[in-house]
Amino acid sequence: LGAAVRTERGNIAHSDPPAATPSDKRMLHIQTRALGVDMESFAVGEAAKARGTPFLALRAVADGAKLMLPVSALEAMNPDGTVDTRRALTALG
């Protein structure tokens, strides 16, 4: 991507429950030294690992370490990390 986009290479942490606040994200970084938190790729990575298949995640970070996750995203999330579409649409409305 060259100079047009800042890129970094490193580990991605998984967090359950979500790292929603700046202090949650900071603590996770201190514990893991990961560059970011990603809940979505974890299940795919675990499935790849179980099958002995190499796995790589390429992520773009929209909610940096100093930003809190939007309340609407947290309200729409089920305890297992999946999203309830009806609650998501209600939270956005």
Contacts in CASP RR format, 6 or more apart in sequence:
PFRMAT RR
TARGET T0000
AUTHOR 0000-0000-0000
METHOD contacts of the structure
MODEL  1
LGAAVRTERGNIAHSDPPAATPSDKRMLHIQTRALGVDMESFAVGEAAKA
RGTPFLALRAVADGAKLMLPVSALEAMNPDGTVDTRRALTALG
1 7 0 8 1.000
8 35 0 8 1.000
10 34 0 8 1.000
10 35 0 8 1.000
11 32 0 8 1.000
11 33 0 8 1.000
11 34 0 8 1.000
11 35 0 8 1.000
12 34 0 8 1.000
12 35 0 8 1.000
12 36 0 8 1.000
12 37 0 8 1.000
12 38 0 8 1.000
12 41 0 8 1.000
12 57 0 8 1.000
12 59 0 8 1.000
13 19 0 8 1.000
13 28 0 8 1.000
13 29 0 8 1.000
13 31 0 8 1.000
13 32 0 8 1.000
13 34 0 8 1.000
13 36 0 8 1.000
13 37 0 8 1.000
13 38 0 8 1.000
14 37 0 8 1.000
14 38 0 8 1.000
14 39 0 8 1.000
14 41 0 8 1.000
14 42 0 8 1.000
15 24 0 8 1.000
15 28 0 8 1.000
15 37 0 8 1.000
15 39 0 8 1.000
16 39 0 8 1.000
16 81 0 8 1.000
18 24 0 8 1.000
18 37 0 8 1.000
18 39 0 8 1.000
18 69 0 8 1.000
18 74 0 8 1.000
18 77 0 8 1.000
18 81 0 8 1.000
19 25 0 8 1.000
19 27 0 8 1.000
19 28 0 8 1.000
19 37 0 8 1.000
19 69 0 8 1.000
20 68 0 8 1.000
20 69 0 8 1.000
20 74 0 8 1.000
21 68 0 8 1.000
21 69 0 8 1.000
22 65 0 8 1.000
22 66 0 8 1.000
22 67 0 8 1.000
22 68 0 8 1.000
25 36 0 8 1.000
25 37 0 8 1.000
25 64 0 8 1.000
25 65 0 8 1.000
26 65 0 8 1.000
28 34 0 8 1.000
28 36 0 8 1.000
28 37 0 8 1.000
29 36 0 8 1.000
29 65 0 8 1.000
36 59 0 8 1.000
36 61 0 8 1.000
36 65 0 8 1.000
38 57 0 8 1.000
38 59 0 8 1.000
39 81 0 8 1.000
41 57 0 8 1.000
41 59 0 8 1.000
44 55 0 8 1.000
44 57 0 8 1.000
45 55 0 8 1.000
45 57 0 8 1.000
48 54 0 8 1.000
48 55 0 8 1.000
49 55 0 8 1.000
63 69 0 8 1.000
63 70 0 8 1.000
71 91 0 8 1.000
72 88 0 8 1.000
72 91 0 8 1.000
72 92 0 8 1.000
73 88 0 8 1.000
73 91 0 8 1.000
75 87 0 8 1.000
75 91 0 8 1.000
76 83 0 8 1.000
76 84 0 8 1.000
76 85 0 8 1.000
76 87 0 8 1.000
76 88 0 8 1.000
76 90 0 8 1.000
76 91 0 8 1.000
77 83 0 8 1.000
77 84 0 8 1.000
78 84 0 8 1.000
END
